[in-house]
Amino acid sequence: MDFPPWMQRAIQARLDEVSAQFEQDSELSRVRGENDEAFEALFAGQGCRADI
């Protein structure tokens, strides 16, 4: 299902607005950092195996 161009532009404008708010949110940046650290710790030392 294709959306009309005006609706695509409206959706993209809203996404751009929300993305800009996320980038400026210090709490979100802190949580993202914690999430990245937890993910790295979870998979640290496991490496990639081609036979999986």
C-alpha distance matrix in Angstrom:
0.0 3.8 6.6 9.8 12.5 14.7 12.6 12.1 15.9 16.7 15.0 16.8 20.0 20.1 19.6 22.4 24.6 24.3 24.9 28.0 29.3 29.0 30.9 33.7 34.1 37.2 36.8 33.4 35.1 37.9 35.6 33.6 37.0 38.2 35.1 35.5 39.2 38.7 36.2 38.7 41.5 39.7 39.2 42.3 44.4 42.1 41.1 38.7 39.6 38.3 39.3 37.0
3.8 0.0 3.8 6.6 8.9 11.5 9.9 9.1 12.8 14.1 13.0 14.4 17.5 18.1 17.9 20.3 22.6 22.8 23.4 26.1 27.7 27.9 29.5 32.2 32.9 36.2 36.1 32.8 34.3 37.3 35.4 33.3 36.6 38.2 35.2 35.5 39.2 39.0 36.6 38.9 41.9 40.4 39.8 42.8 45.0 42.9 41.7 39.4 40.6 39.3 40.6 38.4
6.6 3.8 0.0 3.8 6.4 8.2 6.2 6.2 9.8 10.7 10.0 11.9 14.5 15.2 15.6 17.9 19.8 20.4 21.4 23.9 25.3 25.8 27.6 29.9 30.8 34.2 34.2 31.1 32.7 35.9 34.1 32.3 35.6 37.3 34.6 35.0 38.8 38.7 36.6 38.9 42.0 40.7 40.3 43.2 45.6 43.8 42.8 40.6 42.1 41.1 42.6 40.3
9.8 6.6 3.8 0.0 3.8 5.5 5.4 6.4 8.8 10.1 10.8 12.5 14.4 15.7 16.7 18.5 20.2 21.4 22.5 24.5 26.2 27.2 28.7 30.8 32.0 35.6 35.9 32.9 34.5 37.7 36.3 34.4 37.8 39.6 37.2 37.5 41.3 41.4 39.4 41.6 44.7 43.7 43.3 46.0 48.5 46.8 45.7 43.6 45.2 44.1 45.8 43.6
12.5 8.9 6.4 3.8 0.0 3.8 5.4 5.0 6.2 8.6 9.9 10.5 12.2 14.3 15.2 16.3 18.3 20.0 20.8 22.4 24.5 25.6 26.8 28.8 30.4 33.9 34.6 31.7 32.9 36.4 35.3 33.3 36.4 38.6 36.3 36.4 40.2 40.7 38.7 40.6 43.9 43.1 42.7 45.1 47.6 46.2 44.9 42.9 44.7 43.7 45.6 43.6
14.7 11.5 8.2 5.5 3.8 0.0 3.8 5.5 5.2 6.2 8.7 9.9 10.6 12.5 14.3 15.3 16.6 18.5 19.9 21.2 22.9 24.5 25.9 27.5 29.0 32.7 33.4 30.7 32.2 35.6 34.7 33.0 36.2 38.3 36.3 36.7 40.4 40.9 39.2 41.3 44.4 43.8 43.6 46.1 48.8 47.5 46.4 44.7 46.7 45.9 47.9 45.6
12.6 9.9 6.2 5.4 5.4 3.8 0.0 3.8 5.4 5.0 6.1 8.5 9.7 10.6 12.2 14.1 15.3 16.6 18.1 20.0 21.3 22.6 24.3 26.1 27.2 30.8 31.2 28.4 30.2 33.4 32.1 30.6 34.0 35.8 33.7 34.2 38.0 38.2 36.5 38.9 41.9 41.0 41.0 43.6 46.4 45.0 44.1 42.4 44.4 43.8 45.5 43.1
12.1 9.1 6.2 6.4 5.0 5.5 3.8 0.0 3.8 5.5 5.2 6.1 8.5 10.0 10.5 12.1 14.2 15.4 16.2 18.3 20.1 21.0 22.4 24.6 25.8 29.3 29.8 26.9 28.2 31.6 30.4 28.5 31.7 33.7 31.5 31.7 35.5 35.9 34.0 36.2 39.3 38.5 38.3 40.8 43.5 42.1 41.0 39.3 41.2 40.6 42.5 40.2
15.9 12.8 9.8 8.8 6.2 5.2 5.4 3.8 0.0 3.8 5.5 5.1 6.0 8.6 9.8 10.4 12.2 14.2 15.1 16.4 18.4 19.9 21.0 22.8 24.5 28.1 29.0 26.2 27.4 31.0 30.2 28.3 31.4 33.7 31.8 32.0 35.7 36.4 34.8 36.7 39.9 39.5 39.3 41.6 44.3 43.3 42.1 40.6 42.9 42.3 44.5 42.3
16.7 14.1 10.7 10.1 8.6 6.2 5.0 5.5 3.8 0.0 3.8 5.5 5.1 6.3 8.7 9.9 10.6 12.4 14.2 15.5 16.8 18.6 20.2 21.6 22.9 26.6 27.3 24.8 26.4 29.8 28.9 27.4 30.7 32.8 31.0 31.6 35.2 35.8 34.4 36.7 39.6 39.2 39.4 41.7 44.7 43.7 42.8 41.5 43.8 43.5 45.5 43.1
15.0 13.0 10.0 10.8 9.9 8.7 6.1 5.2 5.5 3.8 0.0 3.8 5.5 5.2 6.2 8.6 9.9 10.6 12.1 14.3 15.5 16.5 18.4 20.3 21.2 24.8 25.2 22.4 24.1 27.3 26.1 24.6 27.9 29.8 27.8 28.5 32.1 32.5 31.0 33.4 36.3 35.7 35.9 38.3 41.3 40.2 39.4 38.1 40.3 40.1 42.0 39.5
16.8 14.4 11.9 12.5 10.5 9.9 8.5 6.1 5.1 5.5 3.8 0.0 3.8 5.4 5.0 6.1 8.6 9.9 10.3 12.2 14.3 15.2 16.4 18.5 20.0 23.5 24.3 21.4 22.5 26.0 25.2 23.2 26.3 28.6 26.7 26.9 30.6 31.4 29.8 31.8 34.9 34.6 34.5 36.8 39.6 38.7 37.7 36.4 38.8 38.6 40.8 38.5
20.0 17.5 14.5 14.4 12.2 10.6 9.7 8.5 6.0 5.1 5.5 3.8 0.0 3.8 5.5 5.1 6.2 8.7 9.9 10.7 12.6 14.4 15.5 17.0 18.7 22.3 23.4 20.9 22.2 25.7 25.2 23.7 26.7 29.1 27.6 28.0 31.5 32.5 31.3 33.2 36.3 36.2 36.4 38.4 41.4 40.8 39.9 38.9 41.5 41.5 43.8 41.4
20.1 18.1 15.2 15.7 14.3 12.5 10.6 10.0 8.6 6.3 5.2 5.4 3.8 0.0 3.8 5.4 5.0 6.2 8.5 9.9 10.7 12.4 14.3 15.7 16.7 20.4 21.0 18.6 20.3 23.6 22.8 21.7 24.9 27.0 25.5 26.3 29.8 30.4 29.5 31.7 34.5 34.3 34.9 37.0 40.2 39.5 39.0 38.1 40.7 40.9 43.0 40.4
19.6 17.9 15.6 16.7 15.2 14.3 12.2 10.5 9.8 8.7 6.2 5.0 5.5 3.8 0.0 3.8 5.4 5.2 6.0 8.5 9.9 10.5 12.2 14.4 15.4 18.9 19.4 16.5 18.0 21.3 20.4 18.8 22.0 24.2 22.5 23.0 26.6 27.3 26.1 28.3 31.2 31.0 31.3 33.5 36.6 35.9 35.2 34.3 37.0 37.2 39.4 36.8
22.4 20.3 17.9 18.5 16.3 15.3 14.1 12.1 10.4 9.9 8.6 6.1 5.1 5.4 3.8 0.0 3.8 5.6 5.1 6.2 8.7 9.9 10.6 12.6 14.4 17.9 19.1 16.5 17.3 21.0 20.7 18.9 21.8 24.4 23.1 23.2 26.7 27.9 26.8 28.6 31.6 31.8 32.1 33.9 37.0 36.6 35.7 35.0 37.8 38.1 40.6 38.2
24.6 22.6 19.8 20.2 18.3 16.6 15.3 14.2 12.2 10.6 9.9 8.6 6.2 5.0 5.4 3.8 0.0 3.8 5.5 5.2 6.4 8.8 10.1 11.0 12.6 16.3 17.6 15.5 16.8 20.2 20.1 19.0 21.9 24.3 23.4 24.0 27.3 28.4 27.8 29.7 32.5 32.8 33.5 35.2 38.5 38.3 37.7 37.3 40.2 40.8 43.1 40.6
24.3 22.8 20.4 21.4 20.0 18.5 16.6 15.4 14.2 12.4 10.6 9.9 8.7 6.2 5.2 5.6 3.8 0.0 3.8 5.4 5.1 6.3 8.7 10.1 10.6 14.3 14.9 12.5 14.3 17.5 17.0 16.0 19.2 21.3 20.2 21.2 24.4 25.3 24.8 26.9 29.5 29.7 30.6 32.5 35.8 35.5 35.3 34.9 37.8 38.6 40.7 38.1
24.9 23.4 21.4 22.5 20.8 19.9 18.1 16.2 15.1 14.2 12.1 10.3 9.9 8.5 6.0 5.1 5.5 3.8 0.0 3.8 5.4 5.1 6.3 8.8 10.0 13.3 14.3 11.5 12.4 15.9 15.6 14.0 16.9 19.4 18.3 18.6 22.0 23.2 22.5 24.3 27.1 27.5 28.1 29.8 33.0 32.9 32.4 32.0 35.0 35.8 38.2 35.7
28.0 26.1 23.9 24.5 22.4 21.2 20.0 18.3 16.4 15.5 14.3 12.2 10.7 9.9 8.5 6.2 5.2 5.4 3.8 0.0 3.8 5.4 5.1 6.5 8.8 12.1 14.0 11.9 12.4 16.0 16.5 15.2 17.6 20.4 19.9 20.2 23.2 24.9 24.5 26.0 28.8 29.6 30.2 31.5 34.8 35.0 34.5 34.4 37.6 38.4 41.0 38.6
29.3 27.7 25.3 26.2 24.5 22.9 21.3 20.1 18.4 16.8 15.5 14.3 12.6 10.7 9.9 8.7 6.4 5.1 5.4 3.8 0.0 3.8 5.5 5.3 6.2 10.0 11.4 9.8 11.1 14.4 14.8 14.3 16.9 19.2 19.0 19.9 22.7 24.0 24.2 26.0 28.3 29.1 30.2 31.6 35.1 35.3 35.2 35.4 38.5 39.7 42.0 39.4
29.0 27.9 25.8 27.2 25.6 24.5 22.6 21.0 19.9 18.6 16.5 15.2 14.4 12.4 10.5 9.9 8.8 6.3 5.1 5.4 3.8 0.0 3.8 5.4 5.2 8.4 9.2 6.7 8.1 11.4 11.4 10.6 13.4 15.7 15.3 16.2 19.0 20.3 20.4 22.2 24.6 25.3 26.4 27.9 31.4 31.6 31.6 31.8 35.0 36.2 38.5 35.9
30.9 29.5 27.6 28.7 26.8 25.9 24.3 22.4 21.0 20.2 18.4 16.4 15.5 14.3 12.2 10.6 10.1 8.7 6.3 5.1 5.5 3.8 0.0 3.8 5.7 7.9 10.1 8.0 7.4 11.2 12.2 10.8 12.7 15.7 15.7 15.8 18.5 20.4 20.4 21.7 24.3 25.4 26.2 27.3 30.7 31.2 30.9 31.2 34.6 35.9 38.4 36.1
33.7 32.2 29.9 30.8 28.8 27.5 26.1 24.6 22.8 21.6 20.3 18.5 17.0 15.7 14.4 12.6 11.0 10.1 8.8 6.5 5.3 5.4 3.8 0.0 3.8 6.2 9.1 8.4 8.2 11.3 13.0 12.6 14.1 16.9 17.6 18.0 20.3 22.3 22.8 24.0 26.3 27.7 28.8 29.6 33.1 33.9 33.8 34.4 37.8 39.3 41.8 39.5
34.1 32.9 30.8 32.0 30.4 29.0 27.2 25.8 24.5 22.9 21.2 20.0 18.7 16.7 15.4 14.4 12.6 10.6 10.0 8.8 6.2 5.2 5.7 3.8 0.0 3.8 5.5 5.4 6.4 8.9 10.2 10.7 12.5 14.6 15.4 16.6 18.6 20.2 21.1 22.7 24.5 25.8 27.3 28.3 32.0 32.7 33.0 33.8 37.1 38.8 41.1 38.5
37.2 36.2 34.2 35.6 33.9 32.7 30.8 29.3 28.1 26.6 24.8 23.5 22.3 20.4 18.9 17.9 16.3 14.3 13.3 12.1 10.0 8.4 7.9 6.2 3.8 0.0 3.8 5.4 5.0 6.2 8.7 9.8 10.5 12.5 14.2 15.3 16.6 18.4 19.9 21.1 22.6 24.3 26.0 26.6 30.2 31.3 31.8 33.0 36.5 38.5 40.8 38.3
36.8 36.1 34.2 35.9 34.6 33.4 31.2 29.8 29.0 27.3 25.2 24.3 23.4 21.0 19.4 19.1 17.6 14.9 14.3 14.0 11.4 9.2 10.1 9.1 5.5 3.8 0.0 3.8 5.4 5.1 6.3 8.6 9.9 10.7 12.3 14.2 15.5 16.6 18.3 20.1 21.2 22.5 24.6 25.5 29.2 30.1 31.0 32.3 35.6 37.7 39.7 37.0
33.4 32.8 31.1 32.9 31.7 30.7 28.4 26.9 26.2 24.8 22.4 21.4 20.9 18.6 16.5 16.5 15.5 12.5 11.5 11.9 9.8 6.7 8.0 8.4 5.4 5.4 3.8 0.0 3.8 5.4 5.1 6.0 8.5 9.8 10.3 12.1 14.1 15.2 16.2 18.2 19.8 20.8 22.6 23.8 27.5 28.1 28.7 29.6 32.9 34.8 36.8 34.1
35.1 34.3 32.7 34.5 32.9 32.2 30.2 28.2 27.4 26.4 24.1 22.5 22.2 20.3 18.0 17.3 16.8 14.3 12.4 12.4 11.1 8.1 7.4 8.2 6.4 5.0 5.4 3.8 0.0 3.8 5.5 5.1 6.2 8.7 9.8 10.5 12.3 14.2 15.2 16.5 18.3 19.9 21.3 22.0 25.7 26.6 27.0 28.1 31.5 33.5 35.8 33.4
37.9 37.3 35.9 37.7 36.4 35.6 33.4 31.6 31.0 29.8 27.3 26.0 25.7 23.6 21.3 21.0 20.2 17.5 15.9 16.0 14.4 11.4 11.2 11.3 8.9 6.2 5.1 5.4 3.8 0.0 3.8 5.5 5.1 6.3 8.6 9.9 10.7 12.4 14.3 15.5 16.6 18.3 20.3 20.8 24.5 25.7 26.5 28.1 31.5 33.8 35.9 33.4
35.6 35.4 34.1 36.3 35.3 34.7 32.1 30.4 30.2 28.9 26.1 25.2 25.2 22.8 20.4 20.7 20.1 17.0 15.6 16.5 14.8 11.4 12.2 13.0 10.2 8.7 6.3 5.1 5.5 3.8 0.0 3.8 5.4 5.1 6.1 8.6 9.8 10.5 12.2 14.2 15.2 16.3 18.5 19.6 23.4 24.1 25.1 26.5 29.7 31.9 33.8 31.0
33.6 33.3 32.3 34.4 33.3 33.0 30.6 28.5 28.3 27.4 24.6 23.2 23.7 21.7 18.8 18.9 19.0 16.0 14.0 15.2 14.3 10.6 10.8 12.6 10.7 9.8 8.6 6.0 5.1 5.5 3.8 0.0 3.8 5.4 5.0 6.1 8.6 9.8 10.4 12.2 14.1 15.2 16.7 17.9 21.5 22.1 22.7 23.7 27.0 29.1 31.2 28.6
37.0 36.6 35.6 37.8 36.4 36.2 34.0 31.7 31.4 30.7 27.9 26.3 26.7 24.9 22.0 21.8 21.9 19.2 16.9 17.6 16.9 13.4 12.7 14.1 12.5 10.5 9.9 8.5 6.2 5.1 5.4 3.8 0.0 3.8 5.4 5.1 6.2 8.6 9.9 10.6 12.3 14.2 15.7 16.1 19.7 20.9 21.5 23.1 26.5 28.9 31.1 28.8
38.2 38.2 37.3 39.6 38.6 38.3 35.8 33.7 33.7 32.8 29.8 28.6 29.1 27.0 24.2 24.4 24.3 21.3 19.4 20.4 19.2 15.7 15.7 16.9 14.6 12.5 10.7 9.8 8.7 6.3 5.1 5.4 3.8 0.0 3.8 5.5 5.1 6.1 8.6 9.9 10.5 12.1 14.4 15.0 18.8 19.8 21.1 22.9 26.2 28.8 30.7 28.1
35.1 35.2 34.6 37.2 36.3 36.3 33.7 31.5 31.8 31.0 27.8 26.7 27.6 25.5 22.5 23.1 23.4 20.2 18.3 19.9 19.0 15.3 15.7 17.6 15.4 14.2 12.3 10.3 9.8 8.6 6.1 5.0 5.4 3.8 0.0 3.8 5.4 5.1 6.1 8.6 9.9 10.5 12.5 14.0 17.7 18.1 19.3 20.6 23.7 26.2 27.9 25.2
35.5 35.5 35.0 37.5 36.4 36.7 34.2 31.7 32.0 31.6 28.5 26.9 28.0 26.3 23.0 23.2 24.0 21.2 18.6 20.2 19.9 16.2 15.8 18.0 16.6 15.3 14.2 12.1 10.5 9.9 8.6 6.1 5.1 5.5 3.8 0.0 3.8 5.5 5.1 6.1 8.6 9.9 10.9 11.8 15.5 16.1 16.8 18.1 21.6 23.9 26.1 23.7
39.2 39.2 38.8 41.3 40.2 40.4 38.0 35.5 35.7 35.2 32.1 30.6 31.5 29.8 26.6 26.7 27.3 24.4 22.0 23.2 22.7 19.0 18.5 20.3 18.6 16.6 15.5 14.1 12.3 10.7 9.8 8.6 6.2 5.1 5.4 3.8 0.0 3.8 5.5 5.1 6.1 8.5 10.1 10.1 13.8 15.2 16.4 18.5 21.8 24.6 26.7 24.4
38.7 39.0 38.7 41.4 40.7 40.9 38.2 35.9 36.4 35.8 32.5 31.4 32.5 30.4 27.3 27.9 28.4 25.3 23.2 24.9 24.0 20.3 20.4 22.3 20.2 18.4 16.6 15.2 14.2 12.4 10.5 9.8 8.6 6.1 5.1 5.5 3.8 0.0 3.8 5.5 5.1 6.0 8.7 9.8 13.5 14.2 16.0 18.0 21.0 23.9 25.5 22.9
36.2 36.6 36.6 39.4 38.7 39.2 36.5 34.0 34.8 34.4 31.0 29.8 31.3 29.5 26.1 26.8 27.8 24.8 22.5 24.5 24.2 20.4 20.4 22.8 21.1 19.9 18.3 16.2 15.2 14.3 12.2 10.4 9.9 8.6 6.1 5.1 5.5 3.8 0.0 3.8 5.5 5.1 6.4 8.4 12.0 12.0 13.4 14.8 17.9 20.6 22.2 19.6
38.7 38.9 38.9 41.6 40.6 41.3 38.9 36.2 36.7 36.7 33.4 31.8 33.2 31.7 28.3 28.6 29.7 26.9 24.3 26.0 26.0 22.2 21.7 24.0 22.7 21.1 20.1 18.2 16.5 15.5 14.2 12.2 10.6 9.9 8.6 6.1 5.1 5.5 3.8 0.0 3.8 5.4 5.4 5.7 9.3 10.3 11.3 13.4 16.7 19.6 21.6 19.6
41.5 41.9 42.0 44.7 43.9 44.4 41.9 39.3 39.9 39.6 36.3 34.9 36.3 34.5 31.2 31.6 32.5 29.5 27.1 28.8 28.3 24.6 24.3 26.3 24.5 22.6 21.2 19.8 18.3 16.6 15.2 14.1 12.3 10.5 9.9 8.6 6.1 5.1 5.5 3.8 0.0 3.8 5.5 5.1 8.6 10.0 12.2 14.8 17.8 21.1 22.6 20.5
39.7 40.4 40.7 43.7 43.1 43.8 41.0 38.5 39.5 39.2 35.7 34.6 36.2 34.3 31.0 31.8 32.8 29.7 27.5 29.6 29.1 25.3 25.4 27.7 25.8 24.3 22.5 20.8 19.9 18.3 16.3 15.2 14.2 12.1 10.5 9.9 8.5 6.0 5.1 5.4 3.8 0.0 3.8 5.8 8.9 8.8 11.4 13.5 16.0 19.3 20.3 17.8
39.2 39.8 40.3 43.3 42.7 43.6 41.0 38.3 39.3 39.4 35.9 34.5 36.4 34.9 31.3 32.1 33.5 30.6 28.1 30.2 30.2 26.4 26.2 28.8 27.3 26.0 24.6 22.6 21.3 20.3 18.5 16.7 15.7 14.4 12.5 10.9 10.1 8.7 6.4 5.4 5.5 3.8 0.0 3.8 6.3 5.6 7.7 9.8 12.5 15.8 17.2 15.0
42.3 42.8 43.2 46.0 45.1 46.1 43.6 40.8 41.6 41.7 38.3 36.8 38.4 37.0 33.5 33.9 35.2 32.5 29.8 31.5 31.6 27.9 27.3 29.6 28.3 26.6 25.5 23.8 22.0 20.8 19.6 17.9 16.1 15.0 14.0 11.8 10.1 9.8 8.4 5.7 5.1 5.8 3.8 0.0 3.8 5.6 7.4 10.6 13.5 16.9 18.6 17.1
44.4 45.0 45.6 48.5 47.6 48.8 46.4 43.5 44.3 44.7 41.3 39.6 41.4 40.2 36.6 37.0 38.5 35.8 33.0 34.8 35.1 31.4 30.7 33.1 32.0 30.2 29.2 27.5 25.7 24.5 23.4 21.5 19.7 18.8 17.7 15.5 13.8 13.5 12.0 9.3 8.6 8.9 6.3 3.8 0.0 3.8 5.6 9.3 11.6 15.2 16.8 15.9
42.1 42.9 43.8 46.8 46.2 47.5 45.0 42.1 43.3 43.7 40.2 38.7 40.8 39.5 35.9 36.6 38.3 35.5 32.9 35.0 35.3 31.6 31.2 33.9 32.7 31.3 30.1 28.1 26.6 25.7 24.1 22.1 20.9 19.8 18.1 16.1 15.2 14.2 12.0 10.3 10.0 8.8 5.6 5.6 3.8 0.0 3.8 6.7 8.6 12.3 13.5 12.2
41.1 41.7 42.8 45.7 44.9 46.4 44.1 41.0 42.1 42.8 39.4 37.7 39.9 39.0 35.2 35.7 37.7 35.3 32.4 34.5 35.2 31.6 30.9 33.8 33.0 31.8 31.0 28.7 27.0 26.5 25.1 22.7 21.5 21.1 19.3 16.8 16.4 16.0 13.4 11.3 12.2 11.4 7.7 7.4 5.6 3.8 0.0 3.8 6.5 9.9 12.0 11.4
38.7 39.4 40.6 43.6 42.9 44.7 42.4 39.3 40.6 41.5 38.1 36.4 38.9 38.1 34.3 35.0 37.3 34.9 32.0 34.4 35.4 31.8 31.2 34.4 33.8 33.0 32.3 29.6 28.1 28.1 26.5 23.7 23.1 22.9 20.6 18.1 18.5 18.0 14.8 13.4 14.8 13.5 9.8 10.6 9.3 6.7 3.8 0.0 3.8 6.5 9.1 8.6
39.6 40.6 42.1 45.2 44.7 46.7 44.4 41.2 42.9 43.8 40.3 38.8 41.5 40.7 37.0 37.8 40.2 37.8 35.0 37.6 38.5 35.0 34.6 37.8 37.1 36.5 35.6 32.9 31.5 31.5 29.7 27.0 26.5 26.2 23.7 21.6 21.8 21.0 17.9 16.7 17.8 16.0 12.5 13.5 11.6 8.6 6.5 3.8 0.0 3.8 5.5 5.9
38.3 39.3 41.1 44.1 43.7 45.9 43.8 40.6 42.3 43.5 40.1 38.6 41.5 40.9 37.2 38.1 40.8 38.6 35.8 38.4 39.7 36.2 35.9 39.3 38.8 38.5 37.7 34.8 33.5 33.8 31.9 29.1 28.9 28.8 26.2 23.9 24.6 23.9 20.6 19.6 21.1 19.3 15.8 16.9 15.2 12.3 9.9 6.5 3.8 0.0 3.8 5.6
39.3 40.6 42.6 45.8 45.6 47.9 45.5 42.5 44.5 45.5 42.0 40.8 43.8 43.0 39.4 40.6 43.1 40.7 38.2 41.0 42.0 38.5 38.4 41.8 41.1 40.8 39.7 36.8 35.8 35.9 33.8 31.2 31.1 30.7 27.9 26.1 26.7 25.5 22.2 21.6 22.6 20.3 17.2 18.6 16.8 13.5 12.0 9.1 5.5 3.8 0.0 3.8
37.0 38.4 40.3 43.6 43.6 45.6 43.1 40.2 42.3 43.1 39.5 38.5 41.4 40.4 36.8 38.2 40.6 38.1 35.7 38.6 39.4 35.9 36.1 39.5 38.5 38.3 37.0 34.1 33.4 33.4 31.0 28.6 28.8 28.1 25.2 23.7 24.4 22.9 19.6 19.6 20.5 17.8 15.0 17.1 15.9 12.2 11.4 8.6 5.9 5.6 3.8 0.0
